[in-house]
Amino acid sequence: MRSLMIALFVLLPCLGQAAPTWQVISTEPGRRIEIDRVNMKREDGNRVVVLARLVLEKEINDPASGGNYRIVESLTRYECLQRNSATLKRTYYRNEEDVLREEELKGGSLPVLGGTLDDKVLREVCRPESPAEMQAAIDKANEAAAKLKAANQALIEKEKAKAARKPVRRPVSRVARPARAGSDAAAQQPSVHWGYSGAGGPEHWHRLDPRFKLCGSGQRQSPIDIRDGIRVDLEPIRFNYRPTSFHIVDNGHSIEAKVSSGSMSVAGKTYDLFSIHFHRPSEEVINGRRFDLSAHLVHKSDDGALAVVAVLMEKGPENPFVQTLWNNLPLEKNIVVGVANSMIDPASFLPAERNYYTYMGSLTTPPCTEGVLWMVLKQPVPVSQEQIDIFSRFYPNNARPVQPGFGRVIKEGR
């Protein structure tokens, strides 16, 4: 017996992380949500990494593999204070043990929408588990507030001191010397931010950040020239859009409206709408033709999958939906503006005829995450020349060039 105990004592540290112990946190008709609380990791007081899974009553088809799955496991990092999430790994199971496919994900954090799977998990894992933890969270928040106050005060004092000094102008003649390779001056050069021209343009995205490598090496990148599609009877997209409040931001790459309600369903899966942004000219190319503008309605499902509905826009009468957004354009970049006295209805923006093209692609901006389901509505909607000109003052060209198709299947509704 003593030898057995010694053997176990030696073996236990080698066993690593314990097998998942699933705890149900939410049960709804046709599905339940579970988390592995035993192996949950708190990286700091704000971030939590947890393995969660969605268990479905009926199988769902996976467009990426063609197989069916009933369980989706997601390893996700949650930022509790910011209410953001970043899925690190996702695994699809045919049943409890049979893996259909798995994918490593390196995309950035996305906002957590109310009522979604991520919202339910975040509320569960970010909740302090004891009075001591609750007090620690309060203390940390107070400490952060005190640091921010001190930093603001220091900035005010610095500005006061600067204003009190008399400016002294002294002509200085200097000869610029080129920085040597590896010198401090070279090391202090600012990093290049991604954009649509110059050193940060699309052809350089994959070199700007290791997280962007798919922008150069991916085999399922977007946009593509949509042509020679297989003409079939596609399942209609079921839109569940309704009037909603919104926030609007000039994010440095496009004008974006952030919404917190609305969804669409296709192929047995529901995706929640969370963002609408614009490109000029359209990133979508149909048989070699680009349109004046396009809008991307970005959705996310409970299992973390992304789907984008693209709306093509061409010159015509004024578009009331677009005008509501333009009426509330922010005065500064990267300032999110909450619009108090206005709502938008994404359903009113869609064309009357909702036939579409579909294919598997990627996000069209870094990190160019693949595995995105694209649905490009065939009928364009009108937008006035004045509305086009307004967007062009912000972004005259924010369209990624067409990417290689690599033999992808494109379906076209007939």
C-alpha positions in Angstrom: 0.0 0.0 0.0 2.8 2.4 0.9 4.4 1.7 -2.5 1.2 2.4 -4.3 0.8 5.7 -2.4 4.3 6.8 -3.4 3.7 5.9 -7.0 0.5 8.0 -7.0 2.3 10.9 -5.4 4.9 10.8 -8.1 2.4 10.4 -10.9 -0.1 13.0 -10.0 2.0 16.1 -10.9 2.5 14.6 -14.4 -1.1 14.3 -15.2 -1.4 18.0 -16.2 -4.8 19.6 -16.5 -7.8 17.7 -15.3 -10.3 16.3 -17.7 -13.3 18.8 -18.2 -15.9 18.6 -15.5 -19.0 20.1 -17.2 -21.4 22.3 -15.3 -24.7 23.4 -16.8 -25.2 27.2 -16.6 -28.1 27.6 -19.0 -30.8 25.4 -20.5 -33.0 26.5 -23.4 -35.3 24.6 -25.8 -33.1 22.4 -28.0 -29.8 23.3 -26.3 -27.8 23.8 -23.2 -24.7 25.7 -22.3 -22.0 24.2 -20.0 -18.6 25.4 -18.7 -15.6 23.6 -17.3 -15.3 25.5 -14.0 -12.5 23.2 -12.6 -9.9 24.3 -15.2 -11.0 27.9 -15.5 -8.0 30.3 -15.3 -8.0 33.9 -14.1 -5.2 35.7 -15.8 -5.7 38.8 -13.7 -8.6 40.5 -12.0 -10.2 41.3 -15.3 -9.5 38.4 -17.7 -10.7 34.9 -17.5 -10.0 31.9 -19.8 -12.6 29.2 -19.8 -13.7 26.2 -21.8 -17.4 26.2 -22.6 -19.6 24.1 -24.8 -22.9 24.3 -26.6 -24.8 21.0 -26.6 -27.5 20.8 -29.2 -30.5 18.5 -29.2 -30.3 18.1 -33.0 -27.4 17.9 -35.3 -26.4 21.0 -37.4 -24.6 20.9 -40.7 -21.1 22.5 -40.8 -20.6 24.3 -44.1 -16.8 24.2 -43.7 -16.5 20.4 -43.6 -19.8 19.2 -44.9 -20.4 17.0 -41.8 -22.9 17.4 -39.0 -22.1 18.3 -35.4 -24.0 18.4 -32.1 -21.5 19.8 -29.7 -19.2 22.9 -30.0 -16.4 23.5 -27.5 -14.9 27.0 -27.3 -11.8 28.0 -25.4 -12.4 31.8 -24.9 -10.7 34.6 -23.1 -13.2 37.1 -21.5 -12.4 40.7 -20.5 -14.9 41.2 -17.7 -14.7 45.0 -17.4 -14.8 45.7 -21.1 -17.3 42.9 -21.9 -15.2 41.6 -24.7 -14.3 38.1 -25.8 -11.7 36.4 -28.0 -12.2 32.8 -28.9 -8.8 31.0 -29.0 -9.8 27.5 -30.1 -13.1 25.9 -31.3 -13.8 22.2 -31.7 -16.8 20.7 -33.3 -18.0 17.2 -32.2 -20.3 14.7 -33.9 -21.0 13.3 -30.4 -19.4 13.3 -27.0 -16.1 11.8 -28.3 -16.0 12.0 -32.1 -14.3 15.2 -33.3 -15.5 16.6 -36.6 -12.9 19.4 -36.9 -11.1 21.9 -34.8 -9.6 25.3 -35.5 -7.1 27.6 -33.8 -8.3 31.2 -33.8 -6.1 34.3 -33.6 -8.6 37.1 -34.1 -9.0 40.1 -31.9 -11.5 40.7 -29.2 -15.2 41.3 -30.1 -17.9 43.0 -28.0 -20.2 40.6 -26.1 -23.8 41.1 -27.1 -26.6 40.7 -24.5 -28.5 37.4 -24.6 -25.8 35.5 -26.5 -23.9 32.4 -25.4 -20.9 34.6 -24.7 -23.0 36.9 -22.6 -24.3 33.9 -20.5 -20.7 32.6 -20.0 -19.2 36.0 -19.2 -21.9 36.7 -16.6 -21.1 33.4 -15.0 -17.3 33.4 -15.0 -16.8 37.1 -14.3 -19.0 37.0 -11.2 -17.0 37.2 -7.9 -17.4 33.8 -6.2 -17.0 35.1 -2.6 -17.3 38.3 -0.5 -13.5 38.4 -0.4 -13.2 38.2 -4.2 -15.9 40.9 -4.5 -14.0 43.2 -2.2 -10.8 42.5 -4.1 -12.6 43.5 -7.3 -13.9 46.7 -5.7 -10.4 47.5 -4.3 -8.9 47.0 -7.8 -11.5 49.2 -9.4 -10.8 51.9 -6.8 -7.1 51.6 -7.3 -7.5 52.0 -11.1 -9.7 55.0 -10.5 -7.1 56.6 -8.2 -4.3 56.0 -10.7 -6.4 57.6 -13.5 -7.2 60.6 -11.3 -3.5 61.0 -10.4 -2.5 60.7 -14.1 -5.0 63.3 -15.1 -3.9 65.7 -12.3 -0.2 65.2 -13.4 -1.2 66.1 -17.0 -3.0 69.2 -15.8 0.0 70.3 -13.8 2.3 69.7 -16.8 0.1 71.8 -19.1 0.0 74.6 -16.5 3.8 74.6 -16.2 4.2 74.6 -20.0 1.8 77.5 -20.4 3.7 79.5 -17.7 7.0 79.2 -19.6 7.9 81.9 -22.1 8.6 80.4 -25.5 12.2 81.0 -26.5 12.9 80.7 -30.2 16.5 79.9 -31.0 17.5 79.2 -34.6 19.3 75.9 -34.7 21.1 74.7 -37.7 21.4 70.9 -37.8 22.6 68.4 -40.4 20.4 65.4 -40.4 22.3 62.2 -40.1 20.9 58.9 -41.3 20.3 56.5 -38.5 22.5 53.5 -38.5 21.0 50.0 -38.7 20.3 48.8 -35.3 20.8 52.2 -33.7 18.5 53.6 -31.0 17.1 56.1 -33.5 16.0 53.3 -35.8 14.6 51.3 -32.9 12.4 54.3 -32.0 10.7 54.6 -35.4 7.0 54.3 -34.9 5.4 51.0 -36.1 3.3 51.2 -39.3 -0.5 50.9 -38.8 -2.5 49.0 -41.4 -4.5 50.9 -43.9 -5.2 50.9 -47.7 -2.2 52.6 -49.2 1.6 53.1 -48.7 3.6 51.1 -46.2 0.5 50.0 -44.4 -1.4 49.0 -47.5 -3.1 45.6 -48.1 0.0 44.1 -49.8 2.0 44.6 -46.6 -0.6 43.6 -44.0 0.9 40.2 -43.4 4.2 41.8 -42.5 2.9 44.3 -40.0 2.0 42.0 -37.2 2.5 38.2 -36.7 -1.3 38.0 -36.0 -1.9 39.2 -39.6 -0.1 36.4 -41.3 -3.3 34.9 -42.8 -3.6 38.2 -44.8 -0.7 36.9 -46.9 -0.9 33.1 -46.6 -4.6 32.3 -46.3 -6.3 30.1 -48.9 -9.8 31.4 -48.1 -9.4 35.1 -48.2 -12.0 37.8 -49.1 -13.1 39.6 -51.2 -13.1 37.6 -54.4 -14.4 38.2 -57.9 -17.8 36.4 -57.8 -18.3 34.7 -61.1 -19.2 31.3 -62.5 -21.2 30.4 -59.5 -23.2 27.2 -59.3 -26.8 28.2 -59.8 -29.0 26.4 -57.3 -32.1 27.0 -55.1 -30.6 28.5 -52.1 -32.4 28.5 -48.7 -33.8 32.0 -48.1 -32.0 34.0 -45.4 -34.5 34.6 -42.5 -33.9 38.2 -41.3 -35.1 39.1 -37.8 -34.1 42.7 -37.8 -36.1 45.4 -36.0 -35.6 49.1 -35.1 -32.7 49.5 -32.6 -30.7 52.1 -30.9 -27.1 52.4 -32.1 -23.6 53.8 -31.5 -21.5 55.2 -34.3 -17.8 55.5 -34.7 -15.2 56.5 -37.3 -12.8 53.7 -36.4 -10.0 54.9 -38.7 -10.8 52.5 -41.4 -14.6 53.0 -42.0 -17.7 54.4 -40.6 -19.2 51.8 -38.3 -22.6 51.5 -36.5 -22.7 49.2 -33.5 -26.0 47.6 -32.7 -27.2 45.3 -29.9 -30.3 43.6 -31.4 -31.4 41.8 -34.5 -30.4 38.5 -36.0 -30.6 36.4 -39.2 -30.8 32.6 -39.7 -29.6 30.3 -42.4 -28.8 26.6 -42.7 -30.3 25.9 -39.3 -28.0 28.4 -37.5 -28.9 31.9 -36.0 -26.3 34.7 -36.1 -26.7 37.9 -34.0 -26.0 41.3 -35.8 -23.5 43.4 -34.0 -21.8 45.7 -36.6 -22.5 47.6 -39.9 -19.7 49.3 -41.8 -19.1 50.6 -45.3 -16.5 50.3 -48.1 -15.8 52.5 -51.1 -15.8 51.2 -53.8 -17.6 47.9 -53.0 -15.1 45.2 -51.9 -17.4 42.7 -53.6 -16.8 42.3 -57.3 -19.5 40.6 -59.4 -18.2 39.4 -62.8 -15.5 42.0 -62.8 -17.8 44.9 -61.7 -17.5 46.9 -58.5 -20.3 49.1 -57.1 -20.1 52.6 -55.7 -20.3 51.5 -52.1 -21.0 48.3 -50.1 -22.2 47.7 -46.5 -21.1 44.7 -44.4 -23.6 43.5 -41.8 -21.5 41.4 -39.5 -23.0 38.7 -37.4 -21.8 36.2 -34.8 -23.5 32.9 -33.7 -23.5 31.4 -30.3 -20.7 29.0 -31.2 -18.5 32.0 -32.3 -18.9 31.6 -36.1 -19.0 34.8 -38.1 -21.3 35.5 -41.0 -21.4 38.7 -43.2 -24.3 39.9 -45.3 -23.0 42.2 -48.0 -25.3 44.9 -49.4 -24.2 46.4 -52.7 -25.0 50.1 -53.3 -25.2 52.1 -56.5 -26.0 55.7 -57.4 -29.7 56.6 -57.3 -32.2 58.3 -54.9 -31.2 59.2 -51.3 -31.1 56.3 -48.9 -32.9 57.1 -45.6 -31.1 54.4 -43.6 -27.7 55.8 -44.7 -28.8 59.4 -44.1 -29.6 58.6 -40.5 -26.1 57.3 -40.0 -24.5 60.3 -41.8 -26.6 62.7 -39.7 -24.9 61.4 -36.7 -21.3 61.1 -37.9 -18.7 61.7 -35.1 -16.5 64.8 -35.2 -13.4 62.8 -34.2 -11.9 59.5 -35.0 -12.2 56.6 -32.6 -14.8 58.3 -30.4 -17.9 56.1 -30.0 -21.0 58.3 -30.1 -24.2 57.1 -28.5 -27.2 58.3 -30.5 -30.0 59.1 -28.0 -32.8 60.4 -30.2 -32.7 58.3 -33.3 -33.0 54.6 -34.2 -32.2 52.6 -37.3 -34.0 49.6 -38.8 -31.6 47.4 -40.7 -34.6 45.6 -42.3 -35.4 48.8 -44.2 -31.9 48.9 -45.7 -32.2 45.5 -47.4 -33.3 45.2 -51.0 -36.7 43.9 -51.8 -35.3 40.9 -53.7 -33.0 39.0 -51.3 -31.5 36.4 -53.6 -27.8 36.0 -52.9 -24.3 34.6 -53.7 -22.6 32.6 -51.0 -19.1 31.3 -50.3 -16.6 30.7 -47.5 -14.1 33.4 -47.0 -12.5 35.7 -44.4 -12.7 39.1 -42.7 -11.5 41.7 -45.3 -9.5 43.6 -42.7 -6.6 42.4 -40.4 -6.3 39.8 -38.9 -8.1 38.4 -42.0 -9.7 35.6 -39.9 -11.0 32.8 -42.2 -14.0 30.5 -41.8 -16.4 33.5 -42.4 -19.7 32.7 -44.2 -20.4 35.3 -46.8 -23.8 36.1 -48.3 -23.7 38.8 -51.0 -27.2 40.1 -51.8 -27.6 40.2 -55.6 -29.9 43.3 -55.9 -28.1 46.6 -55.1 -29.8 49.4 -53.1 -29.8 53.1 -54.1 -27.6 55.7 -52.5 -27.4 59.3 -53.6 -24.3 61.0 -55.1 -24.2 63.4 -52.1 -24.2 60.4 -49.7 -21.4 58.8 -51.7 -19.4 62.1 -51.7 -19.9 62.4 -47.9 -18.4 59.0 -47.3 -15.6 59.7 -49.8 -14.5 62.7 -47.7 -13.7 60.2 -44.9 -12.6 57.2 -47.0 -12.1 57.7 -50.8 -10.8 54.1 -51.1 -11.0 51.6 -48.3 -11.6 48.5 -50.3 -9.2 45.5 -50.1 -8.1 44.2 -53.5 -9.6 41.0 -54.9 -8.0 37.8 -53.5 -7.3 34.5 -55.2 -10.3 32.1 -55.3 -8.1 28.9 -55.0 -10.9 26.9 -56.5 -13.6 27.8 -53.9 -17.2 26.8 -54.5 -19.5 29.8 -55.1 -23.2 29.2 -55.0 -25.6 31.6 -56.7 -29.3 31.7 -56.0 -31.4 31.3 -59.2 
